[in-house]
Amino acid sequence: MHLTKKASYGLIAAYELARNRSDRPVSAAAIARRYSLPLPFVEKIMHRLKRAGLVESRQGRSGGYTLVDPAAEVSIRRILEGLDESLDLVSCIGPDSICSMTDICPTKTAWGTINRGFIELLDSLTLADLI
């Protein structure tokens, strides 16, 4: 897995929603401003998270985004998958692998074991853990 800007900014945005203690939604502009992120990119990320069912939005002057579920129920894995990020540490173990050494690779089993542990870790860490 290569941590993309989309994944990094998406985790930051989800963190901001999780740490919000008020009843008011958090705007994409507020997140972008706080971390000096490009607003159009943050808006796209929030749209993806909404489409994935992780956040909901409210329109209007006091609009913005809130988490659908409590922070303790939102795993890092769910966020990354909601952003369509690959969780495979190496490309040869993914479902669309095109590695020519797949049948003879001496490290494929090890990478599979490592990858499963990595995914279990992403499952076990929640937004509440980040707060």
N, CA, C and O of each residue as an XYZ file, in Angstrom:
524
protein
N       0.844     -1.178      0.000
C       0.000      0.000      0.000
C       0.881      1.229      0.000
O       1.781      1.376      0.827
N       0.610      2.082     -0.918
C       1.266      3.380     -0.952
C       0.261      4.388     -0.417
O      -0.823      4.541     -0.979
N       0.607      5.074      0.657
C      -0.309      6.045      1.246
C      -0.389      7.267      0.341
O       0.570      8.031      0.231
N      -1.518      7.444     -0.295
C      -1.714      8.556     -1.213
C      -2.135      9.806     -0.442
O      -2.499      9.735      0.732
N      -2.080     10.934     -1.112
C      -2.582     12.168     -0.498
C      -4.065     12.035     -0.194
O      -4.545     12.533      0.824
N      -4.785     11.366     -1.075
C      -6.219     11.158     -0.853
C      -6.444     10.414      0.460
O      -7.314     10.792      1.244
N      -5.667      9.361      0.704
C      -5.803      8.589      1.945
C      -5.416      9.432      3.154
O      -6.115      9.436      4.168
N      -4.313     10.134      3.041
C      -3.841     10.964      4.152
C      -4.836     12.072      4.478
O      -5.202     12.260      5.638
N      -5.268     12.795      3.469
C      -6.226     13.880      3.690
C      -7.579     13.330      4.140
O      -8.270     13.958      4.942
N      -7.954     12.173      3.630
C      -9.214     11.561      4.034
C      -9.218     11.184      5.508
O     -10.223     11.364      6.197
N      -8.101     10.664      5.990
C      -8.000     10.344      7.421
C      -8.036     11.611      8.263
O      -8.646     11.639      9.332
N      -7.381     12.656      7.775
C      -7.400     13.943      8.487
C      -8.830     14.472      8.555
O      -9.283     14.907      9.614
N      -9.534     14.435      7.438
C     -10.910     14.937      7.403
C     -11.809     14.129      8.345
O     -12.600     14.702      9.094
N     -11.687     12.815      8.306
C     -12.496     11.968      9.187
C     -12.147     12.226     10.651
O     -13.029     12.237     11.510
N     -10.868     12.431     10.933
C     -10.432     12.767     12.289
C     -11.101     14.062     12.766
O     -11.581     14.143     13.897
N     -11.124     15.054     11.905
C     -11.747     16.331     12.269
C     -13.230     16.163     12.578
O     -13.747     16.785     13.506
N     -13.905     15.335     11.811
C     -15.318     15.086     12.094
C     -15.483     14.350     13.417
O     -16.409     14.628     14.178
N     -14.585     13.414     13.686
C     -14.669     12.619     14.913
C     -14.394     13.464     16.156
O     -15.004     13.252     17.204
N     -13.491     14.405     16.039
C     -13.142     15.205     17.223
C     -14.076     16.386     17.445
O     -13.970     17.087     18.451
N     -14.979     16.603     16.515
C     -15.957     17.681     16.637
C     -16.924     17.357     17.771
O     -17.642     16.359     17.708
N     -16.947     18.175     18.782
C     -17.791     17.922     19.958
C     -19.130     18.668     19.897
O     -19.994     18.459     20.749
N     -19.300     19.520     18.915
C     -20.546     20.275     18.819
C     -21.561     19.515     17.978
O     -21.236     18.509     17.348
N     -22.770     20.001     17.978
C     -23.822     19.404     17.155
C     -23.778     19.936     15.734
O     -24.502     19.453     14.864
N     -22.932     20.926     15.496
C     -22.859     21.537     14.175
C     -21.921     20.744     13.271
O     -20.887     20.249     13.719
N     -22.287     20.628     12.003
C     -21.408     19.940     11.049
C     -20.120     20.731     10.822
O     -20.047     21.926     11.109
N     -19.130     20.050     10.310
C     -17.840     20.664      9.990
C     -17.772     20.834      8.473
O     -18.029     19.891      7.723
N     -17.430     22.018      8.036
C     -17.370     22.270      6.592
C     -16.041     21.787      6.011
O     -15.025     21.720      6.703
N     -16.081     21.459      4.743
C     -14.851     21.093      4.035
C     -13.877     22.264      4.064
O     -12.665     22.069      4.166
N     -14.410     23.485      3.973
C     -13.560     24.686      3.994
C     -12.821     24.818      5.328
O     -11.653     25.206      5.356
N     -13.501     24.497      6.428
C     -12.847     24.587      7.745
C     -11.713     23.573      7.854
O     -10.653     23.877      8.402
N     -11.934     22.383      7.337
C     -10.885     21.352      7.369
C      -9.712     21.777      6.490
O      -8.554     21.680      6.896
N     -10.019     22.243      5.296
C      -8.966     22.676      4.371
C      -8.160     23.822      4.968
O      -6.933     23.844      4.875
N      -8.850     24.762      5.574
C      -8.168     25.929      6.169
C      -7.278     25.508      7.338
O      -6.140     25.963      7.447
N      -7.789     24.647      8.202
C      -7.034     24.242      9.406
C      -5.709     23.552      9.053
O      -4.704     23.740      9.738
N      -5.717     22.758      7.982
C      -4.529     21.984      7.628
C      -3.847     22.470      6.348
O      -2.945     21.808      5.833
N      -4.272     23.614      5.839
C      -3.714     24.182      4.605
C      -3.777     23.187      3.445
O      -2.803     22.981      2.721
N      -4.945     22.585      3.295
C      -5.174     21.623      2.225
C      -5.958     22.300      1.102
O      -6.698     23.250      1.356
N      -5.806     21.827     -0.128
C      -6.587     22.402     -1.225
C      -8.079     22.088     -1.067
O      -8.463     20.920     -1.013
N      -8.904     23.110     -0.996
C     -10.336     22.931     -0.776
C     -10.999     22.026     -1.810
O     -11.789     21.164     -1.423
N     -10.719     22.178     -3.111
C     -11.387     21.275     -4.065
C     -11.090     19.798     -3.801
O     -11.948     18.938     -4.000
N      -9.871     19.515     -3.355
C      -9.500     18.129     -3.058
C     -10.251     17.635     -1.823
O     -10.749     16.510     -1.816
N     -10.337     18.457     -0.787
C     -11.072     18.078      0.424
C     -12.547     17.857      0.093
O     -13.166     16.928      0.613
N     -13.110     18.700     -0.763
C     -14.509     18.525     -1.156
C     -14.723     17.192     -1.874
O     -15.722     16.513     -1.637
N     -13.798     16.821     -2.743
C     -13.898     15.532     -3.438
C     -13.804     14.369     -2.456
O     -14.533     13.384     -2.574
N     -12.912     14.491     -1.502
C     -12.753     13.456     -0.482
C     -14.037     13.312      0.328
O     -14.494     12.198      0.584
N     -14.616     14.438      0.731
C     -15.837     14.381      1.525
C     -16.981     13.766      0.707
O     -17.810     13.030      1.244
N     -17.018     14.068     -0.568
C     -18.035     13.481     -1.441
C     -17.867     11.951     -1.498
O     -18.852     11.215     -1.442
N     -16.624     11.482     -1.609
C     -16.376     10.029     -1.626
C     -16.791      9.385     -0.317
O     -17.409      8.320     -0.312
N     -16.450     10.033      0.802
C     -16.823      9.494      2.109
C     -18.339      9.460      2.273
O     -18.887      8.548      2.893
N     -19.009     10.460      1.712
C     -20.476     10.472      1.756
C     -21.035      9.342      0.902
O     -21.942      8.625      1.327
N     -20.501      9.187     -0.286
C     -20.961      8.126     -1.185
C     -20.729      6.746     -0.557
O     -21.492      5.814     -0.810
N     -19.674      6.616      0.264
C     -19.367      5.353      0.928
C     -20.232      5.136      2.174
O     -20.154      4.081      2.803
N     -21.049      6.119      2.529
C     -21.929      5.987      3.678
C     -21.265      6.264      5.011
O     -21.809      5.910      6.057
N     -20.104      6.888      4.993
C     -19.387      7.178      6.236
C     -19.732      8.540      6.820
O     -19.666      8.731      8.035
N     -20.097      9.486      5.966
C     -20.468     10.814      6.435
C     -21.789     11.217      5.795
O     -22.198     10.678      4.766
N     -22.439     12.174      6.432
C     -23.619     12.776      5.845
C     -23.406     14.275      5.805
O     -22.603     14.824      6.559
N     -24.129     14.922      4.925
C     -23.928     16.355      4.767
C     -25.213     17.118      5.017
O     -26.321     16.598      4.884
N     -25.016     18.368      5.383
C     -26.122     19.295      5.559
C     -25.801     20.524      4.721
O     -24.697     21.064      4.790
N     -26.760     20.954      3.942
C     -26.571     22.110      3.065
C     -26.858     23.409      3.825
O     -27.442     23.403      4.908
N     -26.435     24.502      3.230
C     -26.778     25.808      3.770
C     -25.641     26.478      4.501
O     -24.521     25.971      4.574
N     -25.968     27.630      5.036
C     -24.974     28.487      5.690
C     -24.232     27.777      6.828
O     -23.019     27.934      6.969
N     -24.942     27.015      7.621
C     -24.282     26.299      8.722
C     -24.117     24.826      8.369
O     -24.105     23.967      9.250
N     -23.990     24.543      7.084
C     -23.861     23.175      6.625
C     -22.463     22.626      6.775
O     -21.540     23.315      7.208
N     -22.334     21.378      6.407
C     -21.049     20.703      6.487
C     -21.274     19.210      6.609
O     -22.279     18.678      6.138
N     -20.331     18.544      7.245
C     -20.339     17.084      7.307
C     -20.282     16.592      8.745
O     -19.692     17.227      9.619
N     -20.903     15.455      8.963
C     -20.826     14.744     10.240
C     -20.640     13.265      9.952
O     -20.999     12.780      8.879
N     -20.081     12.557     10.912
C     -19.958     11.109     10.790
C     -21.328     10.467     10.935
O     -22.157     10.939     11.714
N     -21.568      9.413     10.203
C     -22.812      8.661     10.318
C     -22.799      7.824     11.591
O     -23.797      7.763     12.309
N     -21.670      7.179     11.871
C     -21.531      6.302     13.033
C     -20.617      6.947     14.072
O     -19.840      7.844     13.743
N     -20.706      6.494     15.331
C     -19.789      6.993     16.350
C     -18.330      6.683     15.970
O     -18.051      5.681     15.312
N     -17.422      7.544     16.388
C     -16.003      7.407     16.040
C     -15.438      6.040     16.431
O     -14.569      5.510     15.739
N     -15.916      5.477     17.516
C     -15.419      4.177     17.977
C     -15.837      3.033     17.052
O     -15.315      1.924     17.158
N     -16.779      3.304     16.143
C     -17.245      2.272     15.218
C     -16.725      2.460     13.795
O     -17.069      1.695     12.894
N     -15.897      3.478     13.602
C     -15.385      3.760     12.259
C     -13.906      3.384     12.221
O     -13.057      4.089     12.766
N     -13.617      2.269     11.572
C     -12.232      1.804     11.492
C     -11.475      2.545     10.399
O     -12.060      3.077      9.455
N     -10.182      2.560     10.555
C      -9.317      3.164      9.541
C      -9.495      2.415      8.218
O      -9.460      3.016      7.145
N      -9.683      1.120      8.307
C      -9.911      0.328      7.090
C     -11.150      0.816      6.343
O     -11.112      0.978      5.123
N     -12.254      1.052      7.067
C     -13.479      1.521      6.419
C     -13.253      2.841      5.698
O     -13.778      3.057      4.606
N     -12.482      3.710      6.302
C     -12.217      5.008      5.678
C     -11.408      4.818      4.404
O     -11.762      5.355      3.354
N     -10.322      4.055      4.493
C      -9.479      3.842      3.319
C     -10.237      3.142      2.203
O     -10.097      3.499      1.033
N     -11.034      2.152      2.559
C     -11.833      1.471      1.532
C     -12.898      2.411      0.958
O     -13.206      2.348     -0.232
N     -13.455      3.276      1.797
C     -14.425      4.249      1.324
C     -13.834      5.236      0.332
O     -14.542      5.813     -0.494
N     -12.527      5.419      0.428
C     -11.815      6.302     -0.501
C     -11.275      5.531     -1.701
O     -10.543      6.082     -2.523
N     -11.637      4.260     -1.794
C     -11.193      3.379     -2.887
C      -9.677      3.185     -2.903
O      -9.067      3.084     -3.967
N      -9.081      3.135     -1.722
C      -7.647      2.903     -1.609
C      -7.368      1.404     -1.572
O      -8.120      0.642     -0.966
N      -6.299      0.991     -2.214
C      -5.874     -0.402     -2.151
C      -5.217     -0.655     -0.801
O      -4.418      0.156     -0.335
N      -5.548     -1.763     -0.180
C      -4.947     -2.113      1.103
C      -3.860     -3.160      0.962
O      -3.309     -3.618      1.963
N      -3.546     -3.542     -0.252
C      -2.506     -4.538     -0.485
C      -1.133     -3.888     -0.386
O      -0.857     -2.887     -1.048
N      -0.272     -4.473      0.454
C       1.068     -3.925      0.642
C       1.951     -4.108     -0.587
O       2.819     -3.282     -0.869
N       1.725     -5.171     -1.295
C       2.451     -5.418     -2.546
C       1.425     -5.812     -3.603
O       0.421     -6.454     -3.293
N       1.675     -5.435     -4.825
C       0.680     -5.637     -5.877
C       0.474     -7.104     -6.251
O      -0.554     -7.448     -6.834
N       1.419     -7.960     -5.932
C       1.298     -9.357     -6.371
C       0.302    -10.175     -5.563
O       0.002    -11.308     -5.939
N      -0.222     -9.634     -4.457
C      -1.167    -10.419     -3.664
C      -2.604     -9.949     -3.829
O      -3.521    -10.539     -3.258
N      -2.803     -8.911     -4.593
C      -4.148     -8.403     -4.819
C      -4.925     -9.294     -5.772
O      -4.350    -10.143     -6.452
N      -6.237     -9.094     -5.816
C      -7.084     -9.926     -6.681
C      -6.798     -9.723     -8.170
O      -7.082    -10.609     -8.976
N      -6.256     -8.599     -8.536
C      -5.965     -8.310     -9.937
C      -4.470     -8.421    -10.235
O      -3.959     -7.731    -11.117
N      -3.782     -9.271     -9.514
C      -2.345     -9.433     -9.657
C      -1.969     -9.833    -11.081
O      -2.601    -10.690    -11.697
N      -0.919     -9.183    -11.580
C      -0.424     -9.532    -12.916
C       1.054     -9.918    -12.855
O       1.763     -9.852    -13.859
N       1.502    -10.313    -11.691
C       2.907    -10.678    -11.524
C       3.206    -11.989    -12.261
O       2.462    -12.963    -12.142
N       4.268    -11.998    -12.999
C       4.645    -13.194    -13.756
C       5.236    -14.287    -12.862
O       5.374    -15.432    -13.292
N       5.585    -13.936    -11.624
C       6.195    -14.911    -10.712
C       5.200    -15.511     -9.723
O       5.606    -16.249     -8.826
N       3.930    -15.219     -9.862
C       2.929    -15.647     -8.890
C       3.037    -17.127     -8.534
O       2.958    -17.490     -7.360
N       3.213    -17.971     -9.524
C       3.229    -19.414     -9.267
C       4.525    -19.918     -8.645
O       4.540    -21.000     -8.057
N       5.610    -19.164     -8.759
C       6.903    -19.634     -8.257
C       7.522    -18.718     -7.199
O       8.636    -18.975     -6.742
N       6.834    -17.677     -6.812
C       7.396    -16.678     -5.895
C       7.626    -17.264     -4.499
O       6.688    -17.782     -3.893
N       8.849    -17.192     -3.982
C       9.127    -17.736     -2.650
C       8.643    -16.833     -1.514
O       8.606    -17.268     -0.364
N       8.273    -15.587     -1.811
C       7.871    -14.657     -0.749
C       6.370    -14.374     -0.719
O       5.899    -13.642      0.151
N       5.624    -14.938     -1.649
C       4.196    -14.643     -1.743
C       3.448    -15.019     -0.459
O       2.593    -14.262     -0.001
N       3.755    -16.153      0.110
C       3.086    -16.575      1.343
C       3.386    -15.609      2.483
O       2.496    -15.238      3.247
N       4.639    -15.209      2.586
C       5.018    -14.256      3.642
C       4.283    -12.931      3.460
O       3.759    -12.372      4.424
N       4.244    -12.426      2.227
C       3.548    -11.168      1.975
C       2.061    -11.292      2.278
O       1.450    -10.349      2.780
N       1.481    -12.436      1.979
C       0.067    -12.654      2.286
C      -0.191    -12.594      3.782
O      -1.170    -11.992      4.224
N       0.689    -13.219      4.566
C       0.562    -13.210      6.023
C       0.721    -11.794      6.567
O      -0.056    -11.357      7.416
N       1.723    -11.086      6.078
C       1.959     -9.704      6.503
C       0.759     -8.833      6.142
O       0.313     -8.017      6.948
N       0.247     -9.005      4.944
C      -0.884     -8.190      4.494
C      -2.128     -8.434      5.344
O      -2.834     -7.489      5.696
N      -2.400     -9.704      5.677
C      -3.550    -10.007      6.529
C      -3.408     -9.340      7.893
O      -4.380     -8.812      8.433
N      -2.190     -9.363      8.454
C      -1.953     -8.695      9.738
C      -2.147     -7.192      9.642
O      -2.678     -6.562     10.557
N      -1.715     -6.627      8.531
C      -1.871     -5.198      8.295
C      -3.357     -4.821      8.219
O      -3.779     -3.826      8.808
N      -4.127     -5.603      7.508
C      -5.559     -5.327      7.378
C      -6.264     -5.497      8.723
O      -7.169     -4.729      9.048
N      -5.856     -6.495      9.504
C      -6.420     -6.668     10.845
C      -6.111     -5.452     11.711
O      -6.959     -5.016     12.490
N      -4.907     -4.900     11.583
C      -4.541     -3.696     12.329
C      -5.419     -2.525     11.913
O      -5.915     -1.789     12.767
N      -5.617     -2.342     10.600
C      -6.474     -1.261     10.118
C      -7.909     -1.432     10.596
O      -8.608     -0.451     10.848
N      -8.342     -2.680     10.719
C      -9.684     -2.974     11.248
C      -9.784     -2.631     12.733
O     -10.830     -2.181     13.200
N      -8.714     -2.841     13.460
C      -8.757     -2.656     14.901
C      -8.609     -1.200     15.336
O      -9.016     -0.845     16.442
N      -8.035     -0.358     14.486
C      -7.859      1.062     14.817
C      -9.080      1.852     14.350
O      -9.520      1.730     13.207
N      -9.609      2.655     15.253
C     -10.780      3.461     14.921
C     -10.450      4.944     15.030
O      -9.381      5.332     15.502
N     -11.389      5.752     14.583
C     -11.212      7.193     14.731
C     -11.114      7.591     16.200
O     -10.404      8.535     16.546
N     -11.822      6.877     17.055
C     -11.738      7.151     18.491
C     -10.317      6.943     19.005
O      -9.875      7.656     19.906
N      -9.600      5.977     18.444
C      -8.215      5.742     18.847
C      -7.318      6.923     18.450
O      -6.341      7.218     19.138
N      -7.642      7.581     17.366
C      -6.843      8.727     16.934
C      -7.044      9.940     17.814
O      -6.160     10.785     17.952
N      -8.233     10.011     18.413
C      -8.539     11.146     19.288
C      -7.892     10.908     20.622
O      -8.014     11.736     21.525
